[in-house]
């Protein structure tokens, strides 16, 4: 009866892997949800499925295909999982490192003829390699999650992958200490000794990994949608909608820690004349090149927004009015030094700048109002200049 249960569980494992492989393939096409990552997740499940099917053909005879071939296929599946996470979060690829680990593992396995007699040796090598690859998988998720989730959520989503890594490492250590545990924690061949508990662990393992991968893909998709909602489609900088969210956050820091912040508001001079003379296409190009040049001049802590029309705003946390004025001078010099080439000649670009810093009793809306008044003072003073709020 136990043998029949083990066979049933093995079939469940294979069905789960097949279902996961097909589901990820559907996400590649026609759904096109993170297609690069989804394709690698699909291949990963297919590789693990192939490895499990090869496991079931093992016997007491020496067989490089059913032992080393199965183990290498499993390791390739884990490597594809890690590669999928890296594609999902645009992390540097570790494929050459992973393939080196798999190659070294296969070489060490080939030193001992693969059979039931040397099963503990091969399972130890497989377990250590899986532990290393899953540790890298967990590490990739940590760096991917920390950009969009809180530290608490990041750690708890990475913990299951770390536990899987430790589980493989523990299995290797246990077999090194006492090889008699092989039949109870590792055997997956066609013999009656196939352990039911290990098969249940595999089922949980497959579900956890794929659920995490699905959650990652959804999280990435939602993050992308939110990013698109917060970014100006023309210039690629943040839009006014996101300004209020970020401004409120910086203002709360000011109220709690007295961390002074400043804003720089500027308006391109004679922009309507540029549109009327050269057309809106050239006007759009002026806006895009302006946003690109100014973005490159800002500090990493600064936030750059398209405030509306031809107006742009820089939010500068931990910045005094003098520091903000210095940044305005740098931005002014950058705009004065470049021009937009057109068929009718080069267009020189300039702007009127207004600078304001937060002070006691001032709200964030009042700060924006002061910056706006300072900018119009610059316009009334002849444009292409800087004015600071009193």
C-alpha positions, -999 to +999 in steps of 0.1 A: +000+000+000+029+024+009+045+016-025+012+024-043+010+057-024+045+065-034+037+059-071+006+081-068+026+109-052+053+106-079+025+110-105+012+140-087+047+155-087+051+150-124+016+164-131+024+195-111+056+201-129+039+195-163+011+219-154+035+245-142+056+242-174+025+247-196+011+275-175+044+295-177+045+288-215+010+303-217+023+334-199+049+337-226+023+335-253-004+346-257-006+365-224+029+380-227+034+385-190+071+390-184+079+368-214+116+363-209+112+353-173+082+332-179+100+313-207+128+305-183+104+294-155+087+271-180+120+256-191+129+252-154+098+232-146+102+211-178+138+203-168+128+192-133+101+171-148+125+154-172+149+148-143+121+132-122+111+109-150+147+098-154+149+092-117+120+067-119+141+046-144+170+041-120+180+006-110+210-012-094+228-011-127+254+015-137+236+042-158+251+076-166+218+087-181+195+078-152+220+091-126+242+119-138+219+128-167+190+131-143+209+151-117+224+175-143+189+180-158+176+189-123+204+214-118+198+230-152+162+235-141+173+252-109+197+274-129+168+283-152+147+293-122+175+317-111+179+330-146+142+337-147+143+358-115+173+377-129+154+385-161+123+395-141+142+420-120+168+430-146+196+417-124+231+408-138+231+373-152+250+345-133+245+319-160+282+314-165+287+308-128+257+285-126+269+264-156+304+262-141+289+248-109+268+223-129+299+213-150+320+208-119+293+187-102+289+165-133+327+160-135+329+150-098+299+126-103+316+110-133+346+101-112+325+074-095+304+049-116+268+060-111+247+033-095+227+024-064+259+015-047+273+050-051+239+067-046+249+086-014+280+101-031+259+114-061+230+126-039+255+146-017+270+163-048+235+171-061+223+184-028+253+207-023+250+221-058+212+227-053+219+244-020+244+268-037+220+275-066+190+281-043+211+304-021+218+324-052+181+322-062+172+336-027+199+363-030+185+374-064+150+377-049+163+398-021+178+424-044+147+422-066+122+426-038+140+453-018+134+479-046+096+476-043+088+460-009+094+468+027+123+452+045+098+430+065+080+417+034+113+412+016+128+390+043+097+369+047+094+363+010+131+353+007+130+330+038+113+300+021+140+300-006+167+301+021+150+272+039+150+252+007+187+259+003+193+248+039+172+217+034+194+205+005+225+213+025+212+194+055+205+164+033+241+164+021+254+167+057+231+139+069+243+115+041+280+123+048+275+115+085+255+083+078+248+069+043+222+045+057+197+074+055+198+073+017+167+051+013+146+073+035+156+108+023+168+105-013+158+073-031+134+081-060+139+051-082+113+024-091+120+004-060+095-001-031+119+020-009+109+052-025+102+075+005+067+090+007+079+118+029+104+130+004+077+130-023+055+152-001+085+175+004+089+177-034+052+186-038+055+214-013+087+225-028+072+227-064+042+246-051+062+271-030+087+279-058+061+283-085+038+304-062+067+326-054+075+330-091+039+338-099+039+363-071+071+379-083+057+382-119+025+399-106+045+422-083+067+432-112+037+438-134+019+459-108+052+478-102+055+485-139+019+497-141+024+520-111+056+533-126+038+541-159+011+559-139+038+580-122+060+588-152+054+614-179+051+596-212+069+623-232+099+631-211+104+600-190+106+619-158+081+618-129+047+634-135+027+658-113+006+629-099+037+614-083+050+647-071+023+650-044+030+615-031+068+622-029+064+657-016+041+646+012+067+619+022+096+644+023+074+669+042+067+643+069+104+637+073+108+675+078+081+675+104+096+645+123+134+652+119+136+688+108+153+677+076+151+708+055+142+704+019+139+727-011+122+728-045+134+743-078+106+752-103+115+764-138+097+773-169+112+772-204+113+807-219+092+815-250+081+779-254+048+789-271+069+808-297+089+776-303+057+756-309+043+783-332+074+787-352+088+751-355+057+730-347+047+708-318+070+680-328+101+702-323+085+715-291+083+680-278+119+674-287+129+705-268+111+692-237+126+657-240+162+670-244+157+695-216+145+667-193+174+645-203+201+672-197+187+683-164+182+647-152+219+640-157+229+670-136+209+661-105+221+643-074+209+608-067+186+619-038+168+645-060+135+639-077+127+654-111+091+661-123+073+675-152+051+700-134+029+708-164+033+720-200+068+734-202+073+736-164+096+713-145+102+709-108+131+694-088+125+682-052+156+682-032+155+664+002+181+675+029+189+707+009+192+743+021+181+773+000+218+781-008+224+746-020+192+747-041+203+781-056+236+765-066+218+737-083+196+762-101+228+779-114+241+746-126+209+738-144+208+773-160+243+769-173+235+734-187+205+748-206+225+778-219+252+755-233+230+733-255+206+739-284+182+717-303+190+713-340+162+716-365+160+720-403+154+757-398+183+762-375+194+756-339+170+765-311+186+780-280+170+770-247+167+790-215+145+790-185+133+811-156+140+795-122+123+799-088+138+785-056+121+780-023+130+761+010+108+748+037+106+767+070+087+765+103+049+767+100+050+763+062+030+736+044+041+718+013+015+736-008+027+769+005+063+759-004+052+752-040+034+786-041+065+804-030+086+786-057+060+796-083+060+832-072+098+832-073+098+818-108+074+845-120+097+871-104+124+857-126+102+860-157+094+896-149+131+903-144+138+894-180+138+856-180+169+833-181+176+841-145+171+828-109+151+841-081+147+828-045+116+830-024+119+855+004 
